[in-house]
Structure formats: structure tokens, C-alpha cells
Amino acid sequence: MKIDTTAQLESLVGEPLERAKQACSQCGATTEGEPITVRSTIIDALMAPYPGEPAEGTEKFIRYLVAKRIIEEDEAGLTLEEAAMVKRLVGSAYGPLIVGQLWPLLDPEDVP
């Protein structure tokens, strides 16, 4: 399955979502808000630690490999198992606004 990782996510009223502007703790300069994309949300979900996560590293290593692929490819290919893992992690990491936009991309057959 291929997903467009460059697509920007939107608010409920269709406005592009952006990360909040931040001030540099070293120099005080303000950075512009970056677009929130499919890529950035999936990477954040893959790299986040989760309570109760098993100590063994097999899934963590797979998450790392999938994240590397998503960073390198604008249309990332995911196996069904990888897409299911990403779907599970996105569901744990985010609220309804993000889940509602990503789940149909990760599992189009399972959308009510």
C-alpha cells in the first residue's frame, strides 16, 4: 500500500494545520509554524514511547525502519502489517482530528 506522506492535515473547517511557532531557547528567535503533514504525524507516532510498551526491541526496530522509509519517500510503501502497526500507534498518540484523517489512508476498507 502506498500513502502520500506530503499531504497536509486540515482543521475541521478545512484550514491547513501548522505546528505552533516557537522561540529558540538559546537566541530567542521565533521559528515559523511548520505544516502538519501525514509524514510528521506518522513519524511522531512511530518514535513516541508508550506506557506499558514491551521492553524487547523488535517492534521498536521495525518502527525505526518504517520511520526511515517514510522520511525518505514522498509516497511511502507500507505492508499490511506495517500499516496496521502505524494505525494502532496513531490511534494511541493522537485525538480524533488526526485519527480521522489518517486512518482512512492507512486502512481504507475499515472506514465506517
C-alpha positions in Angstrom: 0.0 0.0 0.0 1.3 3.5 -0.9 0.4 6.6 1.0 1.2 10.2 0.2 3.3 11.4 3.1 3.4 15.0 2.0 -0.3 15.7 2.3 -1.0 18.5 4.8 -3.6 17.8 7.5 -6.6 20.2 8.0 -8.8 21.5 10.7 -12.4 20.5 10.9 -13.3 23.5 8.7 -10.6 22.8 6.1 -7.9 25.1 7.2 -4.3 23.8 6.9 -2.9 22.7 10.3 0.5 24.1 11.4 2.7 23.5 14.4 2.8 26.3 16.9 5.5 28.9 16.4 8.4 28.5 18.9 11.0 30.7 20.3 14.6 29.4 20.4 15.7 28.9 24.0 19.3 30.0 23.0 18.8 33.1 20.9 15.1 34.0 21.3 14.4 33.9 17.5 11.0 32.7 16.6 10.6 29.9 14.1 7.7 29.8 11.7 5.0 27.2 12.2 5.6 24.1 10.1 2.8 22.4 8.2 1.4 19.3 10.0 1.7 16.5 7.4 0.9 12.8 7.1 4.7 12.3 7.3 5.2 14.3 10.5 2.3 12.8 12.4 3.2 9.2 11.5 6.9 9.8 12.4 5.8 11.2 15.8 3.6 8.2 16.4 6.3 5.8 15.4 9.0 7.4 17.5 7.0 8.0 20.7 7.3 5.8 23.8 4.1 4.4 25.1 3.2 3.3 28.7 3.2 -0.5 29.1 5.3 -0.9 26.0 7.3 -4.2 26.0 10.9 -3.9 26.9 12.1 -6.1 24.0 13.2 -4.1 20.9 11.8 -6.0 17.9 8.8 -3.7 17.3 10.9 -0.6 18.2 13.4 -1.6 15.5 10.6 -2.1 12.9 9.1 1.2 13.9 12.5 2.8 13.3 12.9 1.2 9.8 9.4 2.3 8.8 10.1 5.8 10.0 13.3 6.0 7.9 11.3 4.9 4.8 8.6 7.4 5.4 11.1 10.2 5.8 12.9 9.2 2.5 9.8 8.6 0.3 7.0 11.0 -0.6 4.9 8.0 -1.5 5.9 5.5 1.1 5.0 1.9 0.6 3.8 0.0 3.7 3.0 -3.7 4.1 -0.4 -4.5 5.6 1.3 -5.4 8.9 3.2 -2.0 8.9 0.0 -0.1 8.1 -1.8 -1.9 10.9 1.0 -1.0 13.4 1.0 2.6 12.3 -2.8 2.8 12.6 -2.6 1.4 16.1 0.1 3.9 17.1 -1.6 6.9 15.6 -4.8 5.9 17.5 -2.8 5.9 20.7 -0.8 9.1 20.1 -3.5 11.4 18.7 -7.0 12.7 19.1 -10.0 12.4 16.7 -8.9 15.2 14.4 -5.7 13.5 13.4 -7.0 9.9 13.6 -10.0 10.8 11.5 -7.7 12.0 8.7 -5.0 9.2 8.9 -7.0 6.1 9.4 -8.7 6.2 6.0 -5.3 6.4 4.4 -3.9 3.5 6.4 -7.0 1.2 6.2 -9.5 2.4 3.6 -11.6 -0.8 3.9 -12.2 -0.2 7.6 -13.8 3.2 7.4 -17.4 3.3 8.6 
